[in-house]
Amino acid sequence: RIPLLIQNPTLTLNRKYKCLFQLVIFGLTNQMVVAFKEENTVAFKHLFLKGYMDRMDDTYAVYTQTDVYDQIFFAINQYLQLPNISVGNHAYEKRGAEETALAVCQQFYKRGTICPGNDTFDIDPEIVTDCLYIEPMMPSDNTTVGKHNLNFTLDFHRLVAVQLMFNLKAINLQTVRHHELPDCYDFTLTIVFDNKAHSGRIKISLDNNIAIRECKDWHVSGSIQKNTHYMMIFDAFVILTCVASLILCTRSVVKGIWLQREFVRFFLYYYKKEVSFSDQMEFVNGWYILIVISDVLTIVGSTLKMEIQAKSLTSYDVCSILLGTSTMLVWLGVIRYLGFFQKYNLLILTLRAALPNVMRFCCCAAMIYLGYCFCGWIVLGPYHVKFRSLNMVSECLFSLINGDDMFATFAKMQQKSYLVWLFSRIYLYSFISLFIYMVLSLFIALITDTYETVKHYQQDGFPETELQKFISQCKDLPNSGRYRLEEESSASLFCCCNGAFCKQLWNILFANTVTNRNMMAQSDLDLKESALKEDLKFYFMNPCEKYRARRQIPWKLALQILKILMVTTQLIFFGLSNQLVVSFKEENTIAFKHLFLKGYTGADEDDYSCSIYTQQDAYDSIFYVINQYKQLKNISLGTLGYEHEGSGLKICKQQYRKGTMLPSNDTLNIDVSTETECIFLKPQELAGKRAELKLNSSFFNLEFYSCEAKPVEQITFNNRAHSGKIKIYIDSDTDIQECKDWHVFGSVLQKNTQYILVFDGFVILSCFASLILCTRSIVLALRLQKRFVNFFLEKYKRHVCHADRLEFINGWYVLVIISDVMTIIGSILKMEIKAKNLTSYDVCSILLGTSTLFVWVGVIRYLGYFQTYNVLILTMQASLPKVLRFCCCAGMIYLGYTFCGWIVLGPYHEKFEDLNTVAECLFSLVNGDDMFATFAQIQQKSTLVWVFSRLYLYSFISLFIYMILSLFIALITDSYDTIKKYQQSGFPVTDLHEFLKDHGSVAYRKESTSMPFICCCRRQQSDDNLILLN
């Protein structure tokens, strides 16, 4: 019966064939539904958001009080005029005979007084909501609603948000053309004016919550109803087919489990040994389980589809996920039938053989990946749009591993903080190099090695397991008739064997005897040597072996696990706080650009914000800044105020001391030394006559051939190039300090601050304990190293080699110590920041982010104690010296190309403007990113340079991708093959290995009946081989 179970289904029972017609029809219907939702949402944004354009959801905001009122009243008027302006079949929702009203709700702090100029505030954080309702058919003398006829005012200092909420209805008529009944849609629209940041920038968003329901009264001429009935009959037939398949496959799985139990009992009774787990799993057919899951998903999805077709449900998304997943599993199941032919079976066998190693390898690599995710989020999140959340960080890093969007990730990093910008370069270069050049190369080597092994097995035969040896004794062919149920004699497990074979098998069973192991004679060692060997072997044990040997509780292991949880939690809390601080800075800077730069469009032209080209535009821009500064309190949305009384608006112009330029005669006479002249305007003087005299003085008679104006300290009109283009820069230098006088109603904030400070203190204590334990371990190791060196010199009259000395220096302990020091310093800084004594957010985020990265990388150490998980560590350790030497050679070529590209292509290509950008561009090209764009963006202003650029790029890409990277992969693959060979035949024996080889572990056993430590379960003797991990 065992051969019958594993025979080719073409010899037993063929599985039914599922039709995909159902999925195609539902997919078309689902696309129409989703398209109708999305198009309505886009239409509502254009209808109710003033000045909205496509793809500006992230940047759509207002910056002045007037713009806020204009946006609110624009949306209200558009709602009231909706039947006359909308091109869709939109209508107001009705409740009974009346139409629902539009609600205008403002949320604000219950009480608040804010004086930014004096660094004081008094606020009650309780939020109060006040709503105003506007009926669609409200009679009005005017055609439009505005501030003059609607009692609606906003206190922007206390304002948190404004929400406009209303309901609309529509009918999706496009389904009629596809012979389906239309659905009725309810749209619940919410327009949010978000002022939670109080940064001077109010973000506007429109959210559309959609509900689909059956229309109450409908009539469609034609044969749509018949098509609906036909589709439901077809769906019912699919369900019946899947139920039949489900029953048959479940029956096969159950029979396989019964036969497995019978085989296990037989082997235990006759052979007196257990069946291995791999042999037991041979009876569990994974393909049948895949079919069962697919059938269940198809049955549930088809039932939902019938309900949707009958207009009883509207769960389109759930139904599409179920049917889509089931179809994917059905097509995957086709591989099973191709696998019955040996020539098609290579993919299945390779995947099956490589899966355990791949899973273990991914566990190790995932620790490094998670460390980089947390580190990138905490440090780069406030400055890079791709690192805003952990999910986005994971997606960005996964894209970088696969060579996507690499140069854009480098380029989009904001240079607001040089320290963070420098850290981002180290972070990105190290991550990409580690994962693409080492981890992925190891992954490829692992798959290639498995493929070669399977290919060798196909040629020379697969290793036979106990089950396969047992089955091979049965020589009956499938067409012999011995497997037919009606001719089966009895329920004996030996159904395919004759009596002679049974007798032979019985003789073999009793002929096999178990040989006793030869006991190794323990050499007569003196007490000193024996004690040293015992201490050395104990030192190189893993924590669980140390517990079994001397009942030494692994405190360091427990502390590291606790520290991972605590440090990661601490990092998440600080990351959220840090992002609020940096986003407040950025939004204020954006608000300043919209407030003070005339004609600013919302996007910087280059490294400068905008530019002007005429003298009149220069004067207009300067006086526009002055006027906006004068009326700042009346127009700004943020909690802005003038600084102390001694401050004000300082306008400076820098010009050459003497200069005469006559371009028509090609002559100039100029003194290159510059002089600076400034005027100062106080806020209270801007409306007086004294300010008018200053503004009308000769100071503003600018000589543009020698002038550079600075109307505000942070706004610069740069005319250094004298090219007819003045570049305007705005730089907001932010200084964070504790408010002088403040009051927050309620004790929630103070309690939360205290809890977080207590948690940070506990983190510091844990790291101190870990630091002391690891430092103690290093000191003990150095003492043990000294004992070993002295003993070797005394007994063997020779010195211990450098490699054996390094075995005592545990690099993982050094990594933990560095991580602990950075966590302690970062936690202290975080506590000072929380107490408002410091504002070093960037330094703190770098320390905490890097320490979290090291903590997660350190987890690999504990996985490395198991030989099957250790391939990543050993391969990286073995290949590291070769990799560094190889990179030194390749780095010389890389630097040559970097300098050459900068000097030649820099003036003609934006990616070669400076050495840093050139290095990032070439690094991206090596990894296959943005290649065509780099070719296409070269300016064809010089034919010679254009031709050179082609030779330069072709040669660089060909050299590095086709030769250097191939050599790099070969180097990693060679190291992997070497490590694999060592794991099979043994690692090279050093003096230290030879010294410890003959020392047994009996002396470590303690007679104890206490409960073992939870992580330290006993393993088989074969798993206790000594492996020096350092």
Secondary structure, 3 states (H helix, E strand, C coil): CHHHHCCCHHHCCCCCCCCCHHHHHHHHHHHHHHHHHHHHHHHHHHHHCCCCCCCCCCCCEECEHHHHHHHHHHHHHHHHCHHHHCCCCCEECEECCEECCEEEEEEEEEEEEEEHHHCEEEEEEEEEEEEEEECCCCCCCCCCCCCCCCCCCCCCCCEEEEEEEEEEEEEEHHHHHHCCCCEEEEEEEEEEEECCCCCCCEEEEEEEEEEEECCCCCCCCCCHHHHHHHHHHHHHHHHHHHHHHHHHHHHHHHHHHHHHHHHHHHHHHHHCCCCCHHHHHCCCCHHHHHHHHHHHHHHHHHHHHHHHHCCCCCCHHHHHHHHHHHHHHHHHHHHHHHCCCHHHCHHHHHHHHHHHHHHHHHHHHHHHHHHHHHHHHHHHCCCCHHHCCHHHHHHHHHHHHCCCCHHHHHHCCCCCCHHHHHHHHHHHHHHHHHHHHHHHHHHHHHHHHHHHHHHHHHHHCCCCCHHHHHHHCCCCCHHHCCCCHHHCCCCCCCCCCCHHHHHHHHHHHHHCCCCCCCCCCCCCCCHHHHHHHHHHHHHCCCHHHHHHHHCCCCHHHHHHHHHHHHHHHHHHHHHHHHHHHHHHHHHHHHHHHHHHCCCCCCCCCCCCCEEECCHHHHHHHHHHHHHHHHCHHHHECCCCCCCCCCCCEEEEEEEEEEEEEEHHHCEEEEEEEEEEEEEEECHHHCCCHHHHHHHCCHHHCCCCCCEEEEEECCEEEECCCCCCCEEEEECCCCCCCCCCEEEECCCHHHHHHHHHHHHHHHHHHHHHHHHHHHHHHHHHHHHHHHHHHHHHHHHHCCCCCHHHHHCCCCHHHHHHHHHHHHHHHHHHHHHHHHCCCCCCHHHHHHHHHHHHHHHHHHHHHHHCCCHHHCHHHHHHHHHHHHHHHHHHHHHHHHHHHHHHHHHHHCCCCHHHCCHHHHHHHHHHHHCCCCHHHHHHCCCCCCHHHHHHHHHHHHHHHHHHHHHHHHHHHHHHHHHHHHHHHHHHHCCCCCHHHHHHHCCCCHHHCCCCCCCCCCCCCCCCHHHHCCCCCC
